[in-house]
Amino acid sequence: MRKTFALTAVAALLVAGSAFATPVTPATASNDSYAVATLSPAAAAAPITVAEVEAAQRAWGNALVAIATEYERNGQAAATRLAGEVLDAAYGYNLGPVAFKPTLAYGETTFRTTRESALAYFVGGNARFPEDTGFALKGWRSYEIDNAAIVINGTTAISTGNVMLTNKDGETTTVNKTWGWVRDANGALRIVLHHSSLPYAPN
């Protein structure tokens, strides 16, 4: 499912069929984050579908490309603002810790369970995480997602497979990625598990 980005930055999260609803604004988010979208109790309790998972994956890929292009066009501050909006719309930091292990994190900051640490990983610029250079700022232009499995269990879902990211120089990086989602009280799919690593290469 290769996709290229041709939308405005915020619209990237609202791609047709996107499962990301507009979240409750956490205390650490900007005041102009997305307004709250509510569904009926029955809709909010509906089982997650494979189509919703695939839409959430596309929204994540589009958002990553959007952050990269926003950085190149408008600089670090604009990219940081957009990345914060992405975190608030897509991840479950408003629900509690997120089990986020990024591709290039290591040492004491391997796991990014807080919004601040996740934002630092994606865009850098945080003195508390000096090793972060901004994974989302690496010139990404397109992506392809190859799911090995999508497992649905009511209002939770897990996917695992490969994500291929291509940068502006045509170089492709493949990562092994596992996502876990829950449906929140407003009906939005929230990422509560995100594990990413480079493929194992035996000697």
N, C-alpha and C positions, 0 to 999 in steps of 0.2 A: 504494500500500500504506500508507494512512494508519493510524497506530497511536497510541493514547493510553496513558498509563502508569497501571497499576493494580496494580503489584507492589511488594514490598519492594525496597529499594535493591540489595542483593546479588543477589536473584533476577532482577533486570533482565538480568543477563548470562547467565542460565540459562533464558531463554525457550525454549519447545519448539522443538527443531531448531537451537538456537544452535550455531555452529561453534567457539565459543571453548572450548577445553579449559582445565583448570586448570594454570597455568604454573609453571615453576621459578622460585623467588623470587630476583630479582636482589639484589645487595648493598644497593641503595638502597631496597628495598621493606620494608614492615613485616613483622615476624616472623609475623604471623597472616594473611598472604596465602594464597590458595588452595593447597591441597595439590597435589602433582604427580599428574596423570593420565597413565597410560601405555597405549599400544596396542601390538599386535604389530607387528613390523617391516613386515609386509605392509600392515597398515592405515595405518601412518604414511607409507608410500610411495605410498598410493593417490592417483590423480588427484583434484584438487579438482573438485567438481561445482557446477553453477549453483545448486542448492538450498542448498549450503553457503555460497556467496557471499551469497545473498539472506538467509539466516539470520544471517550475520555482520553484514550491514548493519542488520537489524532489532535485533540485540543492541546495536550501536553507538547507534542512535537511542533505544532504551529506556534505555541507560545515560546518555545526555545528559540526558534528561528526569529520570532518577533523581537525578543530581547537582544539577540545578536545584531540585527539590523538597526534597532533603535539606538544601540550603543554607537554604531558607526555613523549614524546620521546626526544624533543629538547629544552624545556624550554619556559620561558615567552616571550623572545624576538622573538623567531620563531613563537610562536602562535600569537603575536601581529602583526607581519608582514603579516601572512596569513589572519588574521581577517581584516586588512586594505585592502588587495586585494579583499576579499569577499565584503566588503562595497563598494569598487569602482566598482565592477562588477555587483552587485545586486541592490544596493539602488540608489535613485535619489538625493544624496547630491550634485552632480555636476549640478543639475537643480535648486536647491534652498532648502528651509527647507523641511524636511521629517516629517510627522505626525507619530512619533514613540513613542508609550507608551509601554515600556517593562513590563514583568511579575512582576519583583521584584523591580522596581523603585518606589520611594516614595518622598514625600515632595517637595522641590524646584526643584529636578532633576527628577520628574516623567516623563516629556516629553523630549525626546532626539532628538531635531530638527536639531542638527548639527552633522557632521561626528565625531568630537572629542568626543562628549558625547556618541554617539553610540558605538564607539570603546572602551571607558572606560567601558561601561556596559558589553560588550562581554568579555573583557579580563582583566579589572581592571588595576592597576598600574598607575593611573593618580591621582596626589595629589589634583586636582580640584574636583575629585569625589571620596572622601575617602571611601564612603560606598560601592563602587562597588568592589565585590570580583571576578568577571568574570563569567558570566552566561555560557559562552561557554567552560569554563574550568572544568566543573563538571562531567567529566568522561563519557560523552554521547557515546553510542555505536550503537544505532539504533533508528528509529523513525517510526511512523505510522501516516498518515494523513487521517482524516475522514471529508470530506467536507459536510457541510449542504447545501451550495448553492454556485454556481459560477455565477456571473452576468457579462455579457459582454455588453459593450456599445462602439462600434467602437474601438478606440485605447486606451480605458481604460477598466479595469476589476477589480472586487472585489470578494474575496472569504471569506467565514466564515465557521468555523467548529472547530473540536478538533484536536490538535496535541499531540500525546503520545510519550514522550521521555523516553528511557530506558538507564540507566547508567551501568557501568561496574559491579556493584553489583546486577544487575537484577531488580533494583527498577525503577518503571515507574511513571513519573509525567505527568499528563494531564493538558493541558492549552487550554483555549478558545482563538482562534486566528482569527483575521481579517486582511487580506492583501489587499492592493490596488496597482494596477500597471498602468503605462502608457508606451506606446511605444515611445522611444526617436527618435531623427532624424536619428540615425544609425540603427534603427530597434530593438534595445534591449528593453526587458521588464525591467522597473525600479520600484522598490518598493518605493512608495511615501506615503503609509499608512501602518502601522504595529501596531496593537493593540493586546496586549496579557494580559490575566488575568487568575488567578486561578478560577476554577468553583465555583459558589456560593453554599454554603452548609447551608441551613436553620437549625435553632435550632430544 
